[in-house]
Amino acid sequence: MPGRPPRIPSDPRQYQEALSTLENEGGALSHPMPQTASLGETKAETLPLTNVELVQLRIRVIALENLVITLLAEASDRQLALAREMAAYISPRPGFTHHPLTITAAAHMVGMVERVSRFRGGEST
């Protein structure tokens, strides 16, 4: 119900179980990530994503992108300008390697801000 705080289980085991479903995104990860001995260590081994996991990831990205566009449609002009600034910020700076994924991500962010104008009554952003 909107406006009502979520019910927190009084039993610590139920509470821990509820938290564990959030930690693995309700079972989205089919295998737990390996634990390392310290925070500084990283595992070089990563399991490749299955085709089903890739499809689910694409679906989630599409859903999130559309939610962001929906939220940006109600954003102020300053917030839209800030989104554009962030896209410029992640673009490669002088002296750094131009990585195609970063360049594409920045262009995609600007594209999302521009798509918002369709939902703002055709206002320019």
C-alpha positions in Angstrom: 0.0 0.0 0.0 1.4 3.4 -0.9 2.4 5.6 2.0 2.6 2.6 4.4 6.0 1.6 5.7 7.1 -2.0 4.9 6.5 -4.6 7.6 9.8 -5.8 9.1 9.6 -9.4 10.3 10.2 -9.6 14.1 11.8 -13.0 13.8 15.5 -12.5 13.0 15.5 -15.6 10.7 12.6 -14.3 8.6 14.3 -10.9 8.4 17.6 -12.5 7.3 15.7 -14.6 4.7 13.9 -11.5 3.3 17.3 -9.7 3.0 18.9 -12.6 1.3 16.3 -12.5 -1.5 17.2 -8.9 -2.0 20.9 -9.7 -2.1 20.5 -12.1 -5.0 17.8 -10.0 -6.7 15.1 -12.6 -5.9 17.2 -15.4 -7.5 18.4 -13.5 -10.5 21.9 -14.9 -10.0 21.9 -18.6 -10.7 25.3 -18.9 -8.9 26.6 -17.0 -6.0 29.6 -14.8 -6.5 32.8 -16.3 -5.0 33.8 -14.7 -1.7 37.3 -13.4 -1.4 39.5 -13.3 1.7 39.8 -9.5 1.8 38.0 -6.6 0.1 41.2 -5.7 -1.9 41.3 -9.1 -3.6 39.5 -9.7 -6.9 38.7 -13.0 -8.6 40.0 -13.3 -12.1 37.6 -16.2 -12.7 34.1 -15.2 -13.9 31.5 -17.6 -15.2 30.2 -16.6 -18.6 26.6 -15.6 -18.8 24.2 -18.1 -20.3 21.9 -17.1 -23.2 18.9 -17.0 -20.8 20.8 -14.7 -18.4 21.8 -12.4 -21.3 18.1 -12.2 -22.4 17.0 -11.4 -18.9 19.7 -8.8 -18.6 18.5 -7.1 -21.8 14.9 -7.1 -20.6 15.9 -5.5 -17.4 18.0 -2.8 -19.1 15.1 -2.0 -21.5 12.7 -1.7 -18.5 15.2 0.5 -16.5 15.8 2.7 -19.5 12.1 3.3 -20.0 11.6 4.0 -16.3 14.5 6.5 -16.4 12.9 8.2 -19.4 9.6 8.3 -17.5 11.2 9.9 -14.5 13.1 12.4 -16.7 9.9 13.4 -18.4 8.9 15.0 -15.1 12.3 16.4 -14.4 13.2 20.1 -14.2 15.2 21.8 -16.9 18.1 21.9 -14.5 17.9 18.1 -13.9 17.9 17.5 -17.6 21.0 19.8 -18.0 22.6 17.8 -15.2 22.0 14.6 -17.0 23.7 16.0 -20.1 26.6 17.2 -17.9 27.0 13.7 -16.5 27.2 12.3 -20.0 29.9 14.8 -20.8 31.7 13.9 -17.6 31.9 10.2 -18.4 33.2 10.9 -22.0 36.9 10.5 -22.2 38.9 13.5 -21.0 42.0 14.8 -22.8 45.0 12.5 -22.2 42.8 9.4 -21.4 42.1 6.5 -23.7 38.9 6.7 -25.7 37.0 3.5 -24.9 34.2 2.7 -27.3 31.8 1.6 -24.5 32.2 4.8 -22.6 31.7 6.9 -25.7 28.6 4.9 -26.6 27.2 5.1 -23.1 27.6 8.9 -23.1 25.9 9.2 -26.4 23.1 7.0 -25.2 22.6 9.1 -22.1 22.2 12.2 -24.3 19.9 10.3 -26.5 17.7 9.4 -23.6 17.5 13.1 -22.5 16.5 14.0 -26.0 13.8 11.3 -26.2 12.2 12.9 -23.1 11.0 15.8 -25.1 8.4 13.5 -26.7 6.8 13.1 -23.3 7.1 16.8 -22.3 4.7 18.1 -24.9 7.5 18.6 -27.5 9.4 21.1 -25.4 13.0 21.5 -26.3 15.4 20.2 -23.7 
